[in-house]
Amino acid sequence: MPAKILVLDPLTLIGREFLGCTDRLEELVGEFDFRHTDLDEEHQIAEIAAGPALVPPLENSDELDGFDAIVVASDGVSSRHDHLRSFLDDHPETLLVDLSRLKCLDGIAVPSIGASDPMERRLRVAHPTLVAAAKICEVLTHFGRLSGTLAAIDPVSTFGREGVDLLVDQARRRIQGGAVDERILGHILAFNAVAVDPDELQREASLLLPEISLAVTHGLCGNFHGHLGCIGLGFSRSVEPGEISEALSQADGIEITSFPVSLDTVPDNDWVLVTAPVISPDGTQLAITTMADGLRVGGALTAIDILEGAL
């Protein structure tokens, strides 16, 4: 039976991406409704396949009742999210799919790449590079016990439209030799890269890939779109590049490519781009680079995978 779904903040970058997946949503969703969490009282307008739709502000928690699932696509926190938290406390049966990565929902939802415990009703979309890593590790586990490292480097689209606009402003000011006043998560990212605390990503990796011993690092860089991952894996036996490439070619949602590879190739694509595997001389170590459009992989498409599995 088609589901009734409420989307919170459908006009954000990730909200628009989610609603744009019409081919998959039309088979899953029978009815949409929308609310926004901006502090103004104005109604907004969302464009969906059926045409324009009004998006009123979320005024109270009762407006969230009666839906099979709530998809949160917010890219900022406001007092209106208090209504969401209050509703979730009182309605444990309602499915939550969190696309927002908002700190206000920390501790409420567990990360997911799609297939989850059907009894779990509080789910958030996993980090895009972890979604990519999970796809890779799934097809490589039969080569023996895996361990290794993962470096995730995120673009400013992670922080929504504001992050993109701030990067444009930072770049303009730096080119002109002026002071950069506005920061992105406290950082100047134009023509720059920053290593950030990996603890949160490490915890998420441990939850999603408990059978693999991974050490994780996390960075931000001054590109608009595209998540970059550098993955190193160790095997309990020697492997050949050809058998690794053959296994990866069978994986769902992965495309292997030769060097050089550019992040410019990944926006608006549904697959994870993976470089040709590099194997150590003794055959026990693998290094590969992944690239993905995090608005889709580890974004809208992963949210739909979660909805399909949970509903």
N, C-alpha and C positions, 0 to 999 in steps of 0.2 A: 504494500500500500504506500503510495507516495507520501513523503514526510512533510510536515509543516515546520518551517524553520524561520527563526528570527535572526537577522544579521545586525549586529551592533557596530555602527560606524562603517557603512558600506562604501563611503566615498574616499577612504584612505587608499594608498597605493595597493596594499594587500587586499582590501575590500573590493576594489574594482577588478583586481586580477581574479579573485574568487568568483565574482558574479559573471566574469567573462568566460568562464569554463562551461558554456551553455550546453555543449554536446553531452557532457556527463551529468550536469545538474538536472537537465530536463527528465532524465530517467529516474532520478532519485527524489526530487522535490516536487510536491504538488502545489505548495503555496509558500510564498515568501512574505515576510513582514520586516520592517526596518525601524530602527531607532538610532539617534546619534547622541553622543555624550558631550558635545560642545556646550559651553555654559550659556551661549545665547539661546533665545527662545524661538528663533526662526526655524521654519521647516526647510529642509534641504530636498534636492531632487536627485534620485539615483536612476541611471539608465540600465535597464535590464532587458532581456530578450523580448518580453511582452510589451515594452515601452517604458515611458517615464513613470517613476513611483515616488510618492511623497515619503520623506524621512523626518518624522517629528522628533523633538527631543524626548529623551527618556525621563519621565516625570516621577514615576514611582515603580516599586517592584511588581505591583499587580499587572503591569503592562507586559511582563515577561512570562506570564502564565499561559498555559494552553498550547505550548509548542513542544514538538518532539525533540528539538535541539536548538541551542543558542550558539551561534558562531560569533566570536568576538574578534573584530578586525581593527580595534582601536590602535592609534599610534601615539596616544598621550593619555594621561590620567586626569580625571576630573572628579568632582564630588558626585557626579551622576553614577559613577561606578559603585558607589555605596549601595545603590538600589540593586545592582547585580549581585554583589556579595550577600546582601540580605536575602535575596530570592534564592540563591544557591544553598544557603544555610537551611532554608525552610523546605526546599524541594530537591532532595537527594536523587530523585528518580530522573530528573531532567538531564539530558546529555549536554555537556559543555565541550565545545571545541574551540580552543584558544589559539588564535593566529597572531596575537598581539605582542607577546613577549613582555607584557607589562609587569612591573614589579608588584603592582597592586594585586595580582593574581598568584604571586609566589606562594607555594605551599598548598594551593587549591587543586591544581591540575598536574598530572604526571606526563612526561614526554612520551610521544608515540610516533611511529613511522607508518601506521596504518592498521596492522593486525594487532589488536589488543584484547585483553580480557574483556569478554562481553559484559561482565558485571561492573566494569569500571566506567563511571559516568562523568569523570572529570579528566579531560585529555587536552594536551596542548601539542601543537605541531613541533616536532623535534628540529634542532638546528640543521640547516641545509647541508652542511658538510658532514654531519653525523648521519643524515639520511643517505648521502652518497657512500659513506664508509660502510654503512649497514648493507647496502646493496652489494658492495664489493666483498665484504667478509662472508656474506651468506654463501657465495659460490666458491670461496677459497678455503673454507673450513675443512673440506675433505682431504686437503693436502697435509693435514696435521695440525697440531695445536698452534694457535696464532698468538703472537704478542707484538708490540711495536709502539709507534708514535704517530700522533696526528697533530698537524698544525692547521688551524682554521683561520683564514684571513677574510674579514667581512667588509662589504661595501657600505656606503652611507645610506643606501636604500633600506637597510636594516632598520633605520630610524624614521622611515616614512618620508612623506613629501617635505617635511621640515628639514630633514637631514640632507636631502638633495639640494634644496634651496640654499641652505647654509654653506654647503660645499661650493656652490657657484659664487656666493658672496665672498667666502674666504679666498678662493682663487683670484677673483678680481682684485681684492685688496692687496694680496701678496704680489701680484704682477705690477700693480701701481705703486708698490713700496709703502703702502699704508699699514696702520695697525689693524690687527684682526681682533675685533671685540667679541664677536659671537663664536662660541665654541660648540662642538659636537661631542656630547658626553664629556665635556671638559677639555676637549682636545682640538688643536688645529690639525686638520687632516688634509688640507689642500697641499699637494706636492709633498706628502708626508705619509709615514706609516707609524703605528704605535702598537707596542706590545701591551696587552691588558691582562688583568688577573684571570687565570684560566680556571679557577676553582669551580665556578658554576658549570662551565662546559665539561670539566672533568667529571663532576657528579652525574651530569646527563649521560655522558659516554658510559659510565659504569652501570647506569640503569638500563640503557638500551642494548649494550653489548657486554653483559656480565661474564660471558664465557671467554672474553678476550682481554688480556692485560694490556691496556693502552695508557700511555702517558700523553697528556694533551697540552698544547699551547694555543694561545688565542691572540689574534691581532686585528687591528682596524687599519684600513688604508683609504687613500683619497681617490677611489674610483666610485662611479655612480651605482653600477649594477654588476652582479656576478660574484659568486662566492668561490674562493680558491681554497683548495685543500691539498696539503702535502702529507702523504701517508707512507709510512715505513712499516713493513711487516716482517717478522721473523718466523720461519717455519722449523718444525721439528725434524725435517728431512730436507734433502737437496731437491730443488725443483728446476725445471727448464723454462726459459722464456716462452717457448711455443705452447706448452701446456697451460701456463698461466693465461696467455692471450686467448687460447681456445675456451677456457672456462669463463673468462670475462665476456667473451663474445656471446655466450649463452645467457648472460644475466639480463633480466628484464630492466629496461630503462637505462642501459649503459651503451655508450658508443665509444669505441677505441679509435684514437687518431694518432698520427705521427707528429713529430716535432717540426717546426715550432707551432705552438698553440696560443691563441689570444682569447682573453675574456670577452672581447667584442663579439665572439661567435655564439655566446650562450644565451643572451636575452631572448625571451619569448619561445624558448625551446623546452621540451618536456623531458629531455634525457640528461644524464650526467655524462659529460665529456671526460674521458680518461685517457691519459697519455700511454703510449706503449710502455710495457713494464720493463724496468731496469733491474737486473738480477746481479747480486754480488758474485765474485769469482767462485766461491764455494757453493753457490746455489741456495743458500739458506736465508738470504735477505732480499726483500723486494722493496723498490721505491717507485711510487706512481704519484702523479698529480691529477686532481679532479677539479672540474669547473662546472658550475651549475647556476642557473637563474633561480636565486633563492626566493623570488616571488612566486615561483611555480613548484620547483622541487624543494621540499622543506617549507612550502608555502601553500598556495591554493590547491595544487593537485594532491598534496599529502593530506590536507584537510578533508578533501573529498574521499580519499582512501579511508580515512578514519570514520567519516560519516557512513560510508558503505558498510564497513565492518561492524559498526556499533548499532546501526539501524536495521 
